[in-house]
Amino acid sequence: MRLFAAVLPSDRAADELAVAVEQRLRGLPGAEELRWTGREGWHFTLAFMGEVDEELVPELTERLERAAHRTEAFPLRLHGGGHFGGRALWAGAAGGIAELRRLAERADAAARRTGVPMEEHRAYRPHLTLARTRTDTDLTSYVAALDGFEGSPWEVGELALVRSRLPVAGVPGEQPRYETVLRCPTARPAAEAAADGR
């Protein structure tokens, strides 16, 4: 199965982003030429694993659960945007970026230790993909439209293991489908645990 580890935005964060996309981006010239990611596809990928042998999944889930539990919950919010070349438009993040990077490193390490062949390790750049295009497109006006966009903060309290099913070839408008197969809770903040007398 095709898997990746991710952080999912809160419902409120996704609602705010949906409004921003509709009001700031969808009306821009050329917007109809972009392939917009559906709301159900919004996520911050931590570690992309690709096709994973089903025999490895039990160990992978165990290692991901441990990786999440070693990470304290942290605040995150959607913030501004950017692009990768002329092919992908994304929303950015602010808040607990160091913690998000640490969680990404732990998810990557968990997959490698399980025996999942991973791509060469690169510096983690948090992004939530909003749209893609098959041809190089000038996306600067879209990025400018996201300047100043600040979502409400939420607490990242889990790592999600997500299964993706690729779109059916030749079907116009077909999107990948995503299914969360596992939710791994993070540790509670030290101050919160202390308040509970733990």
Backbone as numpy.savetxt, mean C-alpha at the origin, in Angstrom:
# Nx Ny Nz CAx CAy CAz Cx Cy Cz
-0.03 -18.80 -5.36 -0.86 -17.61 -5.36 0.01 -16.36 -5.36
-0.51 -15.29 -5.93 0.23 -14.04 -6.07 -0.05 -13.17 -4.84
1.00 -12.88 -4.06 0.83 -12.25 -2.76 1.70 -11.01 -2.58
1.23 -10.12 -1.71 2.07 -9.02 -1.24 1.62 -8.63 0.16
2.54 -8.04 0.92 2.22 -7.50 2.24 1.96 -6.01 2.07
0.98 -5.50 2.81 0.60 -4.11 2.62 0.04 -3.51 3.90
0.00 -2.17 3.90 -0.76 -1.40 4.88 -1.95 -0.83 4.13
-3.14 -1.03 4.67 -4.37 -0.54 4.04 -4.80 0.75 4.70
-5.28 1.72 3.92 -5.74 2.98 4.54 -7.03 2.73 5.32
-7.25 3.56 6.32 -8.51 3.48 7.07 -9.66 3.87 6.14
-10.88 3.53 6.52 -12.05 3.90 5.71 -12.13 5.42 5.56
-11.89 6.13 6.65 -11.96 7.60 6.59 -10.90 8.15 5.63
-9.68 7.63 5.72 -8.61 8.09 4.82 -8.98 7.80 3.36
-9.54 6.63 3.10 -9.94 6.29 1.74 -11.08 7.19 1.26
-12.02 7.51 2.15 -13.12 8.42 1.78 -12.56 9.78 1.37
-11.64 10.30 2.16 -11.05 11.62 1.86 -10.28 11.59 0.54
-9.55 10.50 0.32 -8.80 10.39 -0.92 -9.74 10.28 -2.12
-10.83 9.56 -1.96 -11.81 9.43 -3.06 -12.36 10.80 -3.45
-12.64 11.64 -2.46 -13.13 12.99 -2.75 -12.05 13.79 -3.48
-10.81 13.70 -3.01 -9.71 14.43 -3.65 -9.52 13.98 -5.10
-9.57 12.69 -5.35 -9.41 12.17 -6.71 -10.52 12.71 -7.60
-11.76 12.65 -7.10 -12.90 13.10 -7.90 -12.86 14.60 -8.15
-12.56 15.38 -7.11 -12.62 16.84 -7.23 -11.37 17.47 -7.83
-10.20 16.86 -7.59 -8.96 17.48 -8.03 -8.37 16.87 -9.30
-8.63 15.58 -9.55 -7.90 14.88 -10.61 -8.74 14.45 -11.80
-9.92 13.91 -11.55 -10.69 13.28 -12.63 -11.15 14.28 -13.70
-11.17 15.57 -13.37 -11.60 16.57 -14.34 -10.46 17.18 -15.15
-9.22 16.78 -14.86 -8.08 17.36 -15.57 -8.01 16.84 -17.01
-7.46 17.66 -17.91 -7.34 17.20 -19.30 -6.54 15.90 -19.39
-7.07 14.95 -20.13 -6.39 13.66 -20.33 -6.70 12.63 -19.27
-7.51 12.98 -18.25 -7.80 12.05 -17.16 -8.49 10.79 -17.66
-9.27 10.92 -18.70 -10.00 9.75 -19.22 -9.06 8.74 -19.88
-7.83 9.16 -20.18 -6.84 8.25 -20.78 -6.09 7.42 -19.74
-6.19 7.81 -18.47 -5.49 7.08 -17.42 -6.32 5.89 -16.96
-5.65 4.84 -16.50 -6.34 3.69 -15.90 -6.33 3.92 -14.39
-7.47 4.32 -13.87 -7.58 4.68 -12.46 -7.71 3.43 -11.60
-6.97 3.40 -10.52 -7.04 2.28 -9.59 -8.33 2.40 -8.79
-9.09 1.32 -8.72 -10.31 1.33 -7.91 -9.97 1.43 -6.43
-10.88 1.97 -5.68 -10.68 2.16 -4.24 -10.25 0.85 -3.55
-10.81 -0.28 -3.99 -10.47 -1.57 -3.38 -9.00 -1.95 -3.63
-8.35 -1.26 -4.55 -6.95 -1.52 -4.85 -5.99 -0.56 -4.18
-6.51 0.34 -3.33 -5.64 1.32 -2.67 -4.93 0.68 -1.48
-3.62 0.74 -1.50 -2.81 0.17 -0.42 -1.38 0.68 -0.54
-0.65 0.58 0.55 0.79 0.85 0.56 1.48 -0.51 0.56
2.04 -0.92 -0.57 2.75 -2.19 -0.63 3.98 -2.13 0.26
4.15 -3.15 1.09 5.34 -3.26 1.93 6.36 -4.18 1.29
5.91 -5.32 0.79 6.80 -6.31 0.16 5.99 -7.08 -0.88
6.41 -6.98 -2.14 5.74 -7.71 -3.21 6.43 -9.05 -3.39
5.68 -10.12 -3.29 6.25 -11.46 -3.32 6.00 -12.20 -4.63
5.04 -11.74 -5.42 4.71 -12.44 -6.66 4.10 -13.80 -6.36
4.33 -14.76 -7.27 3.76 -16.09 -7.09 4.47 -16.82 -5.95
3.70 -17.25 -4.96 4.23 -17.94 -3.79 3.67 -19.36 -3.77
4.55 -20.34 -3.66 4.14 -21.74 -3.57 3.25 -21.92 -2.34
2.12 -22.57 -2.52 1.16 -22.74 -1.42 1.78 -23.43 -0.21
2.79 -24.28 -0.43 3.44 -24.97 0.68 4.18 -24.01 1.60
4.56 -22.82 1.06 5.31 -21.85 1.86 4.40 -20.94 2.67
3.10 -20.90 2.33 2.20 -19.92 2.93 2.09 -20.05 4.45
1.97 -21.26 5.04 1.89 -21.33 6.51 3.11 -20.70 7.21
4.31 -21.01 6.72 5.51 -20.42 7.35 5.55 -18.92 7.11
5.18 -18.49 5.89 5.17 -17.06 5.57 4.23 -16.32 6.50
3.04 -16.83 6.71 2.09 -16.13 7.58 2.60 -16.06 9.02
3.23 -17.13 9.47 3.79 -17.13 10.82 4.87 -16.06 10.96
5.74 -15.98 9.96 6.83 -14.99 10.01 6.29 -13.56 9.90
5.26 -13.36 9.07 4.67 -12.03 8.95 3.99 -11.62 10.25
3.33 -12.57 10.90 2.70 -12.26 12.19 3.74 -11.81 13.21
4.89 -12.49 13.23 5.96 -12.09 14.16 6.52 -10.72 13.79
6.69 -10.47 12.48 7.21 -9.18 12.02 6.28 -8.04 12.44
4.99 -8.25 12.28 4.02 -7.22 12.66 4.03 -7.01 14.17
4.09 -8.10 14.91 4.04 -7.99 16.37 5.28 -7.31 16.95
6.40 -7.35 16.22 7.62 -6.66 16.69 7.56 -5.15 16.40
6.52 -4.72 15.71 6.38 -3.31 15.33 5.23 -2.69 16.12
5.51 -1.58 16.79 4.43 -0.88 17.50 3.53 -0.18 16.50
2.24 -0.08 16.84 1.30 0.69 16.03 1.83 2.11 15.87
1.54 2.74 14.72 2.08 4.07 14.46 1.08 4.89 13.64
1.20 6.23 13.70 0.28 7.09 12.95 0.74 7.24 11.50
-0.23 7.37 10.62 0.05 7.60 9.20 -1.07 8.46 8.64
-0.77 9.23 7.61 -1.81 9.98 6.90 -1.42 10.09 5.44
-2.41 10.24 4.58 -2.14 10.46 3.16 -1.70 11.91 3.00
-0.75 12.12 2.10 -0.12 13.44 2.00 0.43 13.64 0.60
-0.11 14.64 -0.11 0.43 15.01 -1.42 0.44 13.86 -2.41
1.34 13.95 -3.37 1.43 12.90 -4.39 2.71 13.00 -5.18
2.86 12.11 -6.12 4.04 12.08 -6.97 3.81 11.14 -8.14
4.87 10.90 -8.88 4.74 9.99 -10.02 6.04 9.25 -10.25
5.93 8.08 -10.85 7.09 7.31 -11.30 7.14 7.46 -12.80
8.12 8.28 -13.27 8.21 8.53 -14.70 6.89 9.08 -15.20
6.50 8.65 -16.39 5.22 9.07 -16.94 4.22 7.94 -16.93
4.42 6.97 -16.04 3.58 5.76 -16.08 2.70 5.53 -14.86
3.01 6.13 -13.70 2.21 5.87 -12.50 2.08 7.14 -11.66
0.85 7.42 -11.25 0.53 8.54 -10.37 0.18 7.97 -9.01
0.70 8.60 -7.95 0.45 8.05 -6.62 0.22 9.14 -5.58
-0.43 8.72 -4.48 -0.57 9.56 -3.29 0.53 9.16 -2.32
1.05 10.14 -1.62 2.14 9.87 -0.69 1.64 9.71 0.74
2.58 9.60 1.65 2.26 9.40 3.07 3.12 10.31 3.92
2.63 10.59 5.12 3.38 11.35 6.12 3.03 10.77 7.48
3.81 11.14 8.47 3.60 10.62 9.82 4.70 9.64 10.17
4.31 8.43 10.50 5.28 7.42 10.94 6.00 6.74 9.79
6.69 7.52 8.98 7.37 6.97 7.79 8.51 6.03 8.20
9.25 6.38 9.25 10.34 5.50 9.70 9.78 4.14 10.12
8.65 4.16 10.83 8.02 2.91 11.26 7.48 2.12 10.07
6.92 2.83 9.09 6.41 2.17 7.88 7.56 1.49 7.12
8.69 2.18 7.02 9.86 1.59 6.36 10.35 0.35 7.13
10.37 0.46 8.45 10.81 -0.67 9.28 9.88 -1.87 9.07
8.58 -1.62 9.01 7.62 -2.70 8.78 7.83 -3.32 7.40
8.13 -2.48 6.40 8.41 -2.99 5.05 9.66 -3.87 5.05
10.70 -3.43 5.75 11.93 -4.23 5.84 11.66 -5.57 6.52
10.85 -5.55 7.57 10.53 -6.79 8.29 9.69 -7.74 7.43
8.75 -7.19 6.66 7.93 -8.02 5.78 8.80 -8.64 4.68
9.72 -7.86 4.13 10.64 -8.36 3.10 11.51 -9.47 3.67
12.04 -9.25 4.87 12.90 -10.25 5.52 12.12 -11.52 5.81
10.85 -11.38 6.24 10.02 -12.55 6.53 9.83 -13.40 5.28
9.60 -12.74 4.15 9.41 -13.47 2.89 10.70 -14.16 2.47
11.83 -13.46 2.57 13.12 -14.05 2.19 13.45 -15.26 3.06
13.23 -15.14 4.36 13.54 -16.24 5.28 12.63 -17.45 5.04
11.47 -17.19 4.49 10.55 -18.29 4.17 10.99 -19.02 2.91
11.83 -18.36 2.11 12.27 -18.96 0.86 11.57 -18.41 -0.37
10.84 -17.30 -0.19 10.19 -16.66 -1.34 11.26 -15.89 -2.11
11.41 -16.17 -3.42 12.40 -15.41 -4.19 11.93 -13.96 -4.36
12.68 -13.03 -3.79 12.31 -11.62 -3.83 13.22 -10.86 -4.79
12.69 -9.75 -5.30 13.51 -8.88 -6.14 14.65 -8.30 -5.31
15.61 -7.74 -6.01 16.73 -7.08 -5.32 16.17 -6.01 -4.38
16.71 -5.96 -3.18 16.22 -5.03 -2.16 16.52 -3.59 -2.58
15.48 -2.75 -2.57 15.63 -1.33 -2.91 15.11 -0.49 -1.75
15.54 0.76 -1.70 15.05 1.67 -0.65 13.54 1.78 -0.78
12.84 1.70 0.34 11.39 1.72 0.34 10.87 3.14 0.16
9.94 3.30 -0.78 9.32 4.60 -1.02 7.81 4.44 -0.90
7.22 4.90 0.22 5.79 4.68 0.41 4.95 5.41 -0.62
4.03 4.70 -1.24 3.14 5.31 -2.23 1.89 4.45 -2.38
0.80 5.10 -2.70 -0.48 4.45 -2.94 -0.85 4.78 -4.38
-0.83 3.80 -5.26 -1.04 4.05 -6.69 -2.48 4.47 -6.97
-2.61 5.60 -7.67 -3.93 6.13 -8.03 -4.28 5.84 -9.48
-3.28 5.89 -10.36 -3.55 5.69 -11.79 -2.28 5.25 -12.50
-2.49 4.54 -13.60 -1.37 4.10 -14.45 -1.70 4.45 -15.90
-0.65 4.45 -16.70 -0.85 4.66 -18.13 0.14 3.78 -18.89
-0.28 3.32 -20.06 0.58 2.44 -20.85 1.66 3.22 -21.62
1.43 4.49 -21.82 2.39 5.31 -22.57 2.88 6.43 -21.68
4.09 6.91 -21.93 4.62 8.01 -21.13 3.69 9.22 -21.23
3.29 9.72 -20.08 2.34 10.83 -20.00 2.89 11.85 -19.03
2.70 13.13 -19.34 3.12 14.18 -18.42 2.12 14.24 -17.26
2.56 13.81 -16.09 1.67 13.74 -14.93 1.86 14.91 -13.96
2.64 15.91 -14.37 2.96 17.00 -13.44 1.72 17.77 -13.01
0.72 17.95 -13.88 -0.48 18.69 -13.48 -1.27 17.91 -12.42
-1.21 16.59 -12.49 -1.91 15.77 -11.49 -1.21 15.86 -10.14
0.12 15.82 -10.18 0.88 15.95 -8.93 0.64 17.32 -8.32
0.64 18.37 -9.17 0.38 19.72 -8.67 -1.00 19.82 -8.04
-1.98 19.11 -8.61 -3.35 19.15 -8.07 -3.42 18.49 -6.70
-2.47 17.60 -6.39 -2.45 16.95 -5.08 -1.63 17.73 -4.05
-0.93 18.80 -4.51 -0.18 19.62 -3.57 -1.13 20.14 -2.49
-0.72 20.04 -1.26 -1.54 20.54 -0.18 -2.58 19.54 0.30
-2.71 18.40 -0.38 -3.68 17.41 0.10 -3.15 16.76 1.38
-3.92 16.85 2.44 -3.58 16.26 3.74 -4.76 15.45 4.24
-4.58 14.17 4.36 -5.64 13.33 4.91 -5.59 13.30 6.43
-6.66 12.82 7.02 -6.70 12.66 8.48 -5.80 11.51 8.90
-5.10 11.64 10.01 -4.24 10.54 10.46 -5.07 9.36 10.96
-4.50 8.18 10.80 -5.08 6.98 11.41 -3.93 6.18 12.01
-4.27 5.23 12.88 -3.25 4.40 13.49 -3.11 3.11 12.70
-1.90 2.86 12.22 -1.62 1.61 11.53 -1.46 0.54 12.61
-2.42 -0.35 12.68 -2.42 -1.37 13.71 -2.32 -2.78 13.18
-2.05 -2.90 11.87 -1.92 -4.24 11.29 -1.18 -4.21 9.97
-0.61 -5.35 9.64 -0.02 -5.64 8.34 -1.00 -6.60 7.66
-1.29 -6.35 6.39 -2.21 -7.23 5.66 -1.44 -8.05 4.64
-1.77 -9.33 4.56 -1.26 -10.17 3.47 -2.38 -10.23 2.44
-2.08 -9.77 1.23 -3.10 -9.60 0.20 -2.80 -10.49 -1.00
-3.84 -11.13 -1.50 -3.74 -11.93 -2.72 -4.25 -11.08 -3.87
-3.50 -11.04 -4.97 -3.96 -10.30 -6.14 -4.22 -11.28 -7.28
-5.30 -11.03 -7.97 -5.64 -11.81 -9.16 -5.56 -10.86 -10.33
-4.72 -11.21 -11.30 -4.51 -10.33 -12.45 -5.76 -10.23 -13.29
-5.93 -9.10 -14.00 -7.12 -8.95 -14.83 -7.13 -9.95 -15.98
-8.31 -10.27 -16.43 -8.47 -11.17 -17.57 -7.97 -10.45 -18.81
-7.05 -11.09 -19.52 -6.48 -10.48 -20.73 -7.57 -10.23 -21.76
-7.49 -9.06 -22.39 -8.40 -8.73 -23.47 -9.75 -8.19 -23.05
-9.99 -8.06 -21.74 -11.27 -7.52 -21.28 -11.07 -6.04 -20.96
-11.67 -5.14 -21.77 -11.47 -3.70 -21.56 -11.93 -3.26 -20.17
-11.10 -2.45 -19.52 -11.44 -1.90 -18.21 -11.29 -2.87 -17.05
-10.86 -4.09 -17.33 -10.70 -5.08 -16.26 -9.57 -4.64 -15.32
-9.79 -4.77 -14.02 -8.81 -4.36 -13.00 -8.34 -5.59 -12.23
-7.14 -5.53 -11.64 -6.75 -6.61 -10.72 -7.75 -6.67 -9.57
-7.94 -7.85 -9.00 -8.81 -8.02 -7.85 -7.95 -8.38 -6.65
-8.30 -7.81 -5.50 -7.50 -8.00 -4.30 -8.35 -8.64 -3.21
-7.73 -9.55 -2.47 -8.41 -10.23 -1.36 -7.43 -10.28 -0.18
-7.83 -9.69 0.93 -7.00 -9.75 2.13 -7.15 -11.14 2.74
-6.06 -11.89 2.78 -6.12 -13.27 3.27 -5.67 -13.39 4.72
-4.98 -12.36 5.23 -4.49 -12.40 6.61 -4.29 -10.99 7.11
-4.69 -10.74 8.35 -4.43 -9.46 9.02 -3.58 -9.75 10.24
-2.40 -9.17 10.27 -1.45 -9.42 11.37 -1.37 -8.17 12.23
-1.87 -8.22 13.48 -1.84 -7.03 14.31 -0.43 -6.64 14.72
-0.21 -5.33 14.79 1.05 -4.82 15.31 0.97 -4.84 16.83
2.10 -4.59 17.48 2.11 -4.44 18.93 1.43 -3.12 19.28
0.89 -3.05 20.48 0.31 -1.80 20.93 1.44 -0.86 21.36
1.22 0.44 21.25 2.26 1.37 21.73 2.60 1.11 23.19
3.86 1.30 23.54 4.32 1.03 24.90 3.52 1.81 25.94
3.21 3.07 25.66 2.48 3.91 26.61 1.08 3.35 26.84
0.44 2.86 25.78 -0.92 2.31 25.89 -0.91 1.03 26.71
0.08 0.17 26.46 0.19 -1.08 27.20 0.45 -0.79 28.69
1.28 0.22 28.96 1.59 0.58 30.36 0.33 1.10 31.06
-0.50 1.84 30.33 -1.74 2.38 30.91 -2.69 1.25 31.30
-2.60 0.13 30.58 -3.45 -1.02 30.88 -2.85 -1.89 31.98
-1.67 -1.52 32.49 -1.03 -2.27 33.55 -0.28 -3.51 33.08
0.09 -3.53 31.80 0.83 -4.70 31.27 2.30 -4.58 31.52
